[in-house]
Each structure stands twice: as C-alpha cells, then as structure tokens.
C-alpha cells in the first residue's frame, strides 16, 4: 500500500528532518493515527515528493519525520484541463473531487449562460474556496504530488481564449459528430495540451457554441447516454487518460 500524502510548503520540506505541524500534522496524528516508524510522503503540491519515516509523534498535532528519499514527480503530458460549468448545490465540489482523482491538471469554473448557479461576490469566493479545498483533499486521497489548479471563474470570452490556445479543444455535446474515443489526438501536446468543456444542466447556448466553434473547438460526445454535468468530466478524463497513455 502506498504511503499517505500530507502537504507542506516547499521551504518546510528542506533538511533531513521535517516537522509537520498545524492542520496537516493534526490530521496525520488525530485522524490518520500515524505512529512512529510508519512511512509517509510529504509534498508541496507542486511535484516534490519527500518520503519519510516518522521518527516521533509530538502531542496531538505534530510529526517529526526523517527523510528517506526526495524526488520530483514529472508533470504529466499532455496537460488535461476541464472547463466545468457551475452545477447546482454541492455537485461542483463532487465534480472537482472526482476529476482530481482521475488526474485532471486544471479545472476552470465556467459561469455559462444557462447555469442555474451563479457565483457573485462573497458567495462566489466561498464557492471557489470549496472547489479548491475539494481538489486539495482529493489530491491527497489519490496520493498525488501535484495538486490540480482550480482557476478563477471564466466567462464565455475567457473559455474561448483557452480553447483557441489548446493543442486539442473539445466541447462535449450530445449532437457531436464524433465520439471522444475516436477523435485524433495531437502529435505533440507540450503546451496548453487538451482543453475539454463540460456544459451546464440546461445545455450550452447557441451563442456559446458559436464562439467555441470559432475558437477551433471540436464538438464531441462520449456515448449514447447523456451524463450529468457533474459526472461527464470524470468520464471524459478517463477516456483521455487511457488514449494518451497517461494511464
């Protein structure tokens, strides 16, 4: 079984002995009940993975760890970005959690025209913070040394710009002419990689589709069934992970 992952600042991971305290230390000691002699991985969420043996447990919120090995997990290629329309209630957090576990590199919240949920002011800031917290916890659960970026919300113009700069831009749509499993993949995707758009419950508007078409996006479908906006992203990522060789 792979060791559990706990997060810390890059500077805190220097040296041969590392002290893990605060919320992460409390989670390790009080929730995970990590004991002296066990192995843990400490990471900065940017690719650094420090394998350690726990030398000492101090109180209820601190581990003292002895470094065994340091390595940097390479950034996977091609980069996979999902533009996720804002779902209702807590389904957005669920979508981020599942996509993080499936290996997404970046999630862009999208305030589509037909979204029931709208992020405004303090409510929007809290919702974004919840998405980022979901990504953080899911990355630890998945033993990832690289946390996905959860970007600031984008509007139609921002999404179109992302699609225009992608090596492959895909809009999931039930009237797409080709299945995602059949789309030709870019031969070299060392830049923006693949950008995938998942629309809202009410569908993508004609104006949005026209803007994304103009940006060079391909309309594609997953299969014969229509998935919820909160589950379409993880299903599409699974297809792309297998097809690109990342899985």
N, C-alpha and C positions, 0 to 999 in steps of 0.2 A: 504493500500500500504506500502511495506517495505521501510525503510529509505534508502537514497542514502549512498554509501560507499565511503570514502576517505581514502587514505593511508598516513601513517606516520611511522617514526622509532619507535621501541619499547620504547626507552628511552623517546621520546617525548610524549608518551601516559601515563606517570606516573602522579600522582597527581589528585586532584579533579577538577581542571580547566585546560583545554588544549588549547593551542594557535595553530591553524592550519594556517600556512602561506606558502609562496613560491608558486610553481606551483599548488599544490593541493588546497591551500587557494584561489588562483586566479580562479581556475576552479569552486570552490564552489560559490564564490561571483559573478564573472563576467559572467560565463557561466550558471551555475545552478540557479543563483539568489537566493541563500539561504538567508533567513531572520531570524532575532532574533525571538526566540520562536519555531522555527522548530526543528525537531528531525533528527539527522544524526548518522551514525555509522562510527567510526574511527577504522582502523585496521592496523596492522603491516604486513599483508600479510602472517603471519605465524600461523594464527589461533586465535589471540587475537582480540576480537570484543568489542569495548567500545561504548556503546550507550550514546549519549549526547543530551542535549538541548542547542541550540545556545543562548548564553547569550548576545552576542554583535557582530556586524559586524564592522570591523575597515577598513576604506578605501575601496580599490577595490581588496584586496588580502589577507585578514586575518579574520578568525573567532575565537572568544573566546567562548569555549564550556564548559558547566557544566556537569560533569559526572553523569549519572543516574544509569548505570549498567555496570559491567565488566563480560565478560565470555570468555571462550576459546572453540572454535568450535573443536570438536574431529576430528582427522584425519580419513577420511573415509576408510573403508576396504571392499573388497580388494583394494590395490593400483592399479590404472589403468595407464599404461604407453603406449604411442603410439610412435613407431619409424616411422617417417614420411619422405619418400623420398622427395628430393627437387623438388617442382613443378616449372613450368615456371612462369616468371613475378611475379605478386603480389599474386598468388594463395596460396603461402605458408603462407602469413600473414592471408589470409582468412581462411585457414585450421586451423591455431592456434586459431584464434578468435572463430570459431565455436566449436572446441573441448574444449576450455576453458569454453564456455557457457554450454557445455554438461557435464562438470565435470571432465575432464582429470586431472590427478595428475602430470604427467610429459610428456614432448614432447622431443623426441631426433631427431634432424635433421640428415638425413642419405644421404650421397653422394653415391648413388647407381651407379653401372656401367653404366646404361642406362639413367641416369639423363641428360637432356639437360642443365639444370642449374648446374653450379659448383661454389662453394664458395672458392675463393682463395684470400689471402692477405687482403687488406683493404676492398675490395668488400665483402668478406666473413664476416668480422667483422661488417660491416654496415648491412648486411642482417640479421645476428644473432641478432643485436640490435633491428631491426624492428620486428622480431618474438617476442622478449621479451617485447617490448612495446605493441604489439598486445595482448599478454597474460595479461599484467597488466591492460590495459583498458577494455578488455573483462571480466576480473575477477571483476572489479568494477561494470560494467554493470550488471553482473549476481549476484551482492550482495554477492560475495564470500569473506570470511575472510582468506582463504588460496589461495594464488596465485600458479598456477602450475609452476613447474620448467621447464625452457627451457634449456636443457643441451648443452654442446659443441657438435659440429658435430661428428658423429661416422662413421667409415668405416665398411667394412664387418666383420672384426675380432671383433670390438667393439660391433656390433649388435649381433653377435653370442654369445659373452660372456653374454650379457644381457639376451638373450633367455635361455641360459644354467642355469642361476640362478633364473629364474622365477618359480612361482608355476604353472602357465599355460602360455605356449608360443604359440602364434598363428601367422601364416603368411596368410594374406588374398590373395587368389589365385583363379582364375576362374576355375581351374581344381581341386580344393579341393574336397575331398571325402565326407566331412560332412559340413553342414551349421553351422554357428556360433551359431545360435539359438538352435542347437541340441547338441553341444559339452558338455561333462560332465565338471562341474566346480570343482576346487579343494575344498576339505572339509575344509581345513584350509589354509588361504592365508594371514598370518600376516607378511610375509617378503616382498619379491620383488613383490608379487601379480601377476597380469596378464600383460604380455607384448605382444603388438599387432603390427605387422609390416604391413605398407602400402607401396606398391611399387610405382615406377615411371610410367610416361605415357608410356614408352617403355617396361614395364614389368620387372620382376625380372629375372636376368640371371640364367642360369643353375648352374654356379659355386656358386652363392649366395644361390640358393635354396638348393644345396647340403650341404653347410656349415650350413644353418639353420636347415636342416633335422638332421644333425649330432649333433646339439646342443639340439635336442629334441623338436623342434617346430612342431606343427600340421598345415598342410595346410587346410585352411577352406575358404568357400565362404559365402557371405552374402545372395545371392539370384540369380535369373536367369539373372538379368541385370548387366552390367559392369558399375561401377561408376568411376567418375574422381578421381584421386589421392587426390584432394583437398576436396572431399566430402565423400570418403569412410571411413575416420577415424571417423567423427562425426556420421555416420550411424552405424558403428560398436560399438561405445561407447554407443549409445542409447540402442542397444541390450544388452550389458553387464551391463549397469546401471540397467535395468529392471530385468535381470536374477539374478543379485547378491543381489537384494534388496536395493541397494543404492538409487534407485528411488522408 
